[in-house]
Amino acid sequence: MPTDLPSFLMLLGRLLIGGAFLHAAYGNLRHFDKAAGYMAGRGVPLPRLVMGAGLVVHAVSSLMVIFGLWTALGAAGLIVFVVLATLLYHNFWAFKGPDRFHKRNAFSSNVIVTGGLLVLLAASL
């Protein structure tokens, strides 16, 4: 257990970030077929394979961040995952009306998350 404030805050941040991503990975696993079907509809080749690979990167990177094992690599894995998922699922420019509003908000949230992951990556080098 960390004894100084910066170390404690880093641990807490890793637990919050990694835990949220691990929870999301579990949700993706539970809805694997639906998500793979969405990917197929978007023209992603081999959607089940891509979904499976993305899920592995998502879960393993989350665990790396949580446990502080190769944290920089885990943060980098989550950055790649978020960027690709954002481009695939939150491409607000392809929508109109309320859907565009919701997609733009999700896109902005993922930009913020990516910024936080970049800070974690930098702090872990």
C-alpha positions as CSV (number, residue, x, y, z in Angstrom):
1,M,0.0,0.0,0.0
2,P,1.4,3.4,-1.0
3,T,2.4,5.7,1.9
4,D,2.7,9.0,0.0
5,L,-0.1,10.9,-1.6
6,P,1.2,10.8,-5.2
7,S,1.6,7.0,-5.1
8,F,-1.8,6.6,-3.5
9,L,-3.4,8.8,-6.2
10,M,-1.7,6.9,-8.9
11,L,-3.0,3.6,-7.5
12,L,-6.5,5.0,-7.1
13,G,-6.4,6.3,-10.7
14,R,-5.2,3.0,-12.0
15,L,-7.9,1.2,-10.2
16,L,-10.6,3.6,-11.4
17,I,-9.5,3.6,-15.0
18,G,-8.6,-0.1,-15.2
19,G,-11.7,-1.1,-13.3
20,A,-14.1,0.9,-15.5
21,F,-12.4,-0.6,-18.6
22,L,-12.6,-4.1,-17.2
23,H,-16.3,-3.6,-16.5
24,A,-16.8,-2.4,-20.0
25,A,-14.9,-5.4,-21.4
26,Y,-17.2,-7.7,-19.4
27,G,-20.2,-5.9,-20.9
28,N,-18.7,-6.4,-24.4
29,L,-18.3,-10.1,-23.7
30,R,-21.9,-10.4,-22.6
31,H,-23.1,-8.8,-25.8
32,F,-20.4,-10.3,-28.1
33,D,-22.8,-11.5,-30.8
34,K,-24.7,-8.2,-30.9
35,A,-21.4,-6.2,-31.2
36,A,-20.0,-8.5,-33.8
37,G,-23.2,-8.2,-35.8
38,Y,-22.9,-4.4,-35.6
39,M,-19.3,-4.7,-36.8
40,A,-20.4,-6.9,-39.7
41,G,-23.1,-4.4,-40.6
42,R,-20.4,-1.7,-40.7
43,G,-18.3,-3.8,-43.2
44,V,-15.6,-4.9,-40.7
45,P,-14.0,-8.0,-42.2
46,L,-14.0,-11.1,-40.0
47,P,-16.1,-9.3,-37.3
48,R,-16.1,-12.1,-34.8
49,L,-12.3,-12.4,-35.0
50,V,-11.8,-8.6,-34.8
51,M,-14.3,-8.5,-31.9
52,G,-12.5,-11.3,-30.1
53,A,-9.1,-9.7,-30.6
54,G,-10.4,-6.3,-29.4
55,L,-11.9,-7.9,-26.3
56,V,-8.6,-9.6,-25.4
57,V,-6.7,-6.3,-25.8
58,H,-9.5,-4.5,-23.8
59,A,-9.4,-7.0,-20.9
60,V,-5.7,-7.7,-20.7
61,S,-4.8,-4.0,-21.0
62,S,-7.3,-3.2,-18.2
63,L,-5.7,-5.8,-15.9
64,M,-2.3,-4.5,-16.7
65,V,-3.4,-1.0,-15.6
66,I,-5.2,-2.3,-12.5
67,F,-2.2,-4.3,-11.2
68,G,0.4,-1.9,-12.4
69,L,2.2,-4.5,-14.5
70,W,3.6,-2.9,-17.6
71,T,1.2,0.0,-17.0
72,A,2.5,2.0,-20.0
73,L,1.9,-1.0,-22.3
74,G,-1.6,-1.4,-20.8
75,A,-2.4,2.3,-21.2
76,A,-1.1,2.1,-24.8
77,G,-3.4,-0.9,-25.5
78,L,-6.4,0.9,-24.1
79,I,-5.5,4.0,-26.2
80,V,-5.5,2.0,-29.4
81,F,-8.8,0.3,-28.3
82,V,-10.5,3.6,-27.5
83,V,-9.4,5.3,-30.7
84,L,-10.5,2.4,-32.9
85,A,-13.8,1.9,-31.0
86,T,-14.5,5.6,-31.2
87,L,-14.0,5.7,-35.0
88,L,-16.2,2.7,-35.4
89,Y,-19.0,3.4,-33.0
90,H,-19.0,7.1,-32.4
91,N,-18.5,8.6,-35.8
92,F,-20.9,11.5,-35.2
93,W,-20.2,13.0,-38.6
94,A,-22.2,10.2,-40.2
95,F,-25.4,11.0,-38.2
96,K,-28.1,13.7,-38.1
97,G,-30.4,15.0,-35.4
98,P,-30.5,13.5,-31.9
99,D,-28.3,10.6,-32.9
100,R,-25.6,13.0,-34.0
101,F,-25.8,14.8,-30.6
102,H,-25.4,11.5,-28.6
103,K,-22.6,10.2,-30.9
104,R,-20.8,13.6,-30.6
105,N,-21.0,13.5,-26.8
106,A,-19.7,9.9,-26.7
107,F,-16.9,10.9,-29.1
108,S,-16.0,13.9,-26.8
109,S,-16.0,11.6,-23.8
110,N,-13.7,9.2,-25.5
111,V,-11.3,12.1,-26.4
112,I,-11.2,12.9,-22.7
113,V,-10.6,9.3,-21.7
114,T,-7.8,9.1,-24.3
115,G,-6.2,12.2,-22.7
116,G,-6.3,10.6,-19.3
117,L,-4.8,7.4,-20.7
118,L,-2.0,9.5,-22.3
119,V,-1.3,11.1,-18.9
120,L,-1.1,7.6,-17.3
121,L,1.1,6.4,-20.1
122,A,3.5,9.3,-19.6
123,A,3.6,8.9,-15.9
124,S,4.4,5.2,-16.3
125,L,7.4,5.7,-18.5
